[in-house]
Amino acid sequence: MPILYDTPRLKIETKPVHLPNGRDREYLFVQPVSAVCILPTDAHSVYLIRQYRAVIDAYIYEVPAGGMEADDCDPIETARRELAEEARFSAGELIPRGFVYSSPGFCTEKLWLFEARDLSPCEEFARDEDEIIEVVRVAKKDAVAMMKDGRICDAKTIALLTRCLY
């Protein structure tokens, strides 16, 4: 079981796995800490962030999101922090919307989903120095159209919008 990379927030290793069909195979396991995703909403709109992503060298529309400090952290407290840090909101109500796995073919990342309601401005946390973010208010019907036409192409955002708007 060679460990290829190991930090407090990400571990990558290969492991032998005995499959249900009786075969054995070695798999690559990418194991980041769990993360939270938050959709700020009001009666008619959602608030997305337009964020620069260096890995794809593009700005994309996303929901505020961020990694938990450790897998034993409270997802709700992490969601409150990330909502304030990235979208500059606090929420009177955070509604759990379940979880999704980001890419279970090789990655263990679990994304906890929340809808944030009863929003108020919040400047409690500073953004990370590499975050280039603009908060964008989008009508709910327009968010659905943006998913359908590809303007929203981020999987976690599509998953959370689907859980909240349908």
C-alpha positions as CSV (number, residue, x, y, z in Angstrom):
1,M,0.0,0.0,0.0
2,P,2.3,2.8,-1.1
3,I,1.4,6.3,0.0
4,L,2.2,8.6,-2.9
5,Y,1.3,11.9,-1.2
6,D,0.2,12.7,2.3
7,T,-0.9,16.1,3.9
8,P,-3.5,17.0,6.5
9,R,-6.0,17.8,3.7
10,L,-5.1,15.2,1.0
11,K,-3.8,11.7,0.9
12,I,-3.1,9.7,-2.3
13,E,-2.2,6.0,-2.2
14,T,-2.6,2.8,-4.0
15,K,-4.4,-0.1,-2.3
16,P,-5.2,-3.7,-3.2
17,V,-9.0,-4.3,-3.3
18,H,-10.9,-7.6,-3.2
19,L,-13.9,-7.0,-5.5
20,P,-17.4,-8.5,-4.9
21,N,-16.9,-10.6,-8.1
22,G,-13.9,-12.4,-6.5
23,R,-11.2,-10.6,-8.4
24,D,-8.4,-8.6,-6.9
25,R,-7.2,-5.3,-8.2
26,E,-5.0,-2.4,-7.2
27,Y,-6.8,1.0,-7.0
28,L,-5.6,4.6,-6.8
29,F,-7.3,6.3,-3.8
30,V,-7.5,10.1,-3.8
31,Q,-8.6,11.0,-0.3
32,P,-9.2,14.7,0.3
33,V,-11.0,15.9,3.4
34,S,-14.8,16.2,3.1
35,A,-16.2,19.5,1.9
36,V,-19.4,21.6,2.1
37,C,-21.4,23.3,-0.7
38,I,-23.9,26.1,0.1
39,L,-26.6,27.6,-2.1
40,P,-27.7,31.0,-0.8
41,T,-31.3,31.7,-1.7
42,D,-34.1,34.1,-1.3
43,A,-37.7,33.9,-2.6
44,H,-36.8,34.5,-6.2
45,S,-33.1,34.2,-6.6
46,V,-30.0,32.2,-5.9
47,Y,-26.5,33.7,-5.2
48,L,-23.7,32.1,-7.1
49,I,-20.0,33.0,-7.1
50,R,-18.1,33.6,-10.3
51,Q,-14.7,32.4,-9.5
52,Y,-11.4,32.1,-11.3
53,R,-10.1,28.5,-11.3
54,A,-6.4,28.4,-12.2
55,V,-6.4,24.6,-13.0
56,I,-8.8,25.2,-15.9
57,D,-7.7,28.8,-16.5
58,A,-11.3,30.1,-16.5
59,Y,-13.9,31.9,-14.5
60,I,-16.9,29.6,-13.7
61,Y,-20.2,29.9,-11.8
62,E,-20.2,27.9,-8.6
63,V,-21.9,27.7,-5.3
64,P,-19.8,28.7,-2.3
65,A,-17.9,25.7,-1.1
66,G,-14.9,24.7,0.9
67,G,-13.0,21.9,2.6
68,M,-13.5,20.9,6.2
69,E,-10.4,21.2,8.4
70,A,-10.7,17.5,9.2
71,D,-13.3,14.8,8.5
72,D,-14.5,15.0,12.1
73,C,-15.5,18.7,11.8
74,D,-19.1,19.7,11.9
75,P,-20.4,20.3,8.3
76,I,-22.8,23.0,9.4
77,E,-20.1,25.1,11.1
78,T,-17.9,24.7,8.0
79,A,-20.9,25.7,5.8
80,R,-21.4,28.9,8.0
81,R,-17.7,29.8,7.6
82,E,-17.6,29.2,3.9
83,L,-20.8,31.1,3.2
84,A,-19.4,34.1,5.1
85,E,-15.9,33.9,3.6
86,E,-16.9,33.4,-0.1
87,A,-20.4,34.9,-0.5
88,R,-20.3,37.4,2.4
89,F,-23.6,36.2,3.9
90,S,-24.7,34.7,7.1
91,A,-27.8,32.5,7.1
92,G,-30.7,32.4,9.6
93,E,-31.4,28.9,8.3
94,L,-29.1,26.3,6.9
95,I,-31.1,23.4,5.4
96,P,-29.2,20.1,4.9
97,R,-29.7,18.7,1.4
98,G,-27.8,15.5,1.8
99,F,-24.4,14.7,0.2
100,V,-22.8,13.6,-3.0
101,Y,-19.5,12.0,-3.9
102,S,-17.5,14.2,-6.3
103,S,-15.9,11.4,-8.3
104,P,-16.3,8.0,-6.7
105,G,-14.3,6.1,-9.4
106,F,-11.1,7.2,-7.7
107,C,-11.9,9.8,-5.1
108,T,-13.4,9.5,-1.6
109,E,-14.4,13.2,-1.4
110,K,-17.9,13.6,0.2
111,L,-19.6,16.9,-0.5
112,W,-22.2,18.0,2.2
113,L,-25.0,20.1,0.6
114,F,-26.8,23.0,2.2
115,E,-29.4,25.6,1.2
116,A,-29.0,28.9,3.0
117,R,-32.0,31.1,3.7
118,D,-32.8,34.3,5.6
119,L,-29.6,35.9,4.4
120,S,-27.9,38.9,5.9
121,P,-24.5,40.6,5.0
122,C,-21.5,39.2,6.9
123,E,-17.8,40.2,6.8
124,E,-16.7,37.9,9.6
125,F,-14.1,35.9,7.6
126,A,-11.6,37.1,5.1
127,R,-11.3,35.4,1.7
128,D,-8.3,33.2,1.0
129,E,-5.6,35.2,-0.9
130,D,-6.0,33.0,-4.0
131,E,-9.8,33.5,-4.2
132,I,-10.9,35.7,-7.0
133,I,-14.6,35.9,-6.5
134,E,-17.6,37.9,-7.6
135,V,-21.0,37.2,-6.0
136,V,-23.8,37.1,-8.6
137,R,-27.5,37.2,-8.0
138,V,-29.4,34.9,-10.5
139,A,-33.2,34.5,-10.8
140,K,-34.1,30.8,-10.0
141,K,-35.5,30.3,-13.5
142,D,-32.3,31.7,-15.0
143,A,-30.2,29.3,-12.9
144,V,-32.1,26.4,-14.4
145,A,-31.5,27.8,-17.9
146,M,-27.8,28.3,-17.1
147,M,-27.5,24.6,-16.1
148,K,-29.2,23.5,-19.3
149,D,-27.2,25.6,-21.7
150,G,-23.8,24.9,-20.0
151,R,-23.0,28.3,-18.5
152,I,-23.1,26.5,-15.2
153,C,-20.7,23.6,-15.7
154,D,-19.5,22.8,-12.2
155,A,-20.8,19.4,-11.0
156,K,-21.2,20.3,-7.3
157,T,-23.2,23.4,-8.3
158,I,-25.5,21.4,-10.6
159,A,-26.1,18.8,-7.9
160,L,-27.0,21.4,-5.3
161,L,-29.2,23.5,-7.6
162,T,-31.0,20.3,-8.6
163,R,-31.6,19.3,-5.0
164,C,-32.9,22.8,-4.1
165,L,-34.8,23.9,-7.2
166,Y,-36.6,20.7,-8.3
